[in-house]
């Protein structure tokens, strides 16, 4: 194993450790935000959203979400990835960037699995009853583009490429939910 391979493995380990700490902090936060999460975002050079902005995004995605918004976690992980790559200097390369992107997406998907409410049979029937389209409630055809990462529908008049809820690229290939 040469110096470049050792540096790459070290960078991956640093990213994973910091990413997992960020996920735990996000899980302990509230959607509206809290001082610890907002301070963490600020330490990464990110501006936390207002309570109103966060609640509006929550309504677009998963209404019963526990923890910080996935889009904020994704932004934090992207900032951590940037710091790790800058720390490598000339040893940074495309395969490492791709590996860190893959790890970042995995952490966001795992976070979504942990912070979503548990699905129960009672919840399934309640959701079916609440979302049943009644004659005359909807136009003849309805199409919705949903995020492959979190499943949120893309709201009207939003960025057509990026999920407003989790920040994932809506047209990127790869694993779905």
Protein Blocks (a to p, Z undefined) as FASTA:
>chain_A
ZZklmmmmmmmmmmmmmmmmmmmmmmmmcfkopfklmmmmmmnopacddfklmmmmmmmm
mmkbgcjdfklmmmmmmmmmmmmmmmnmmmpcfklmmmmmmmmmmmmmmmmmmmpccddf
klmmmmmmmmpccehkacfbdcddddfklopacdehiafkbcfklopafkbgcjdZZ
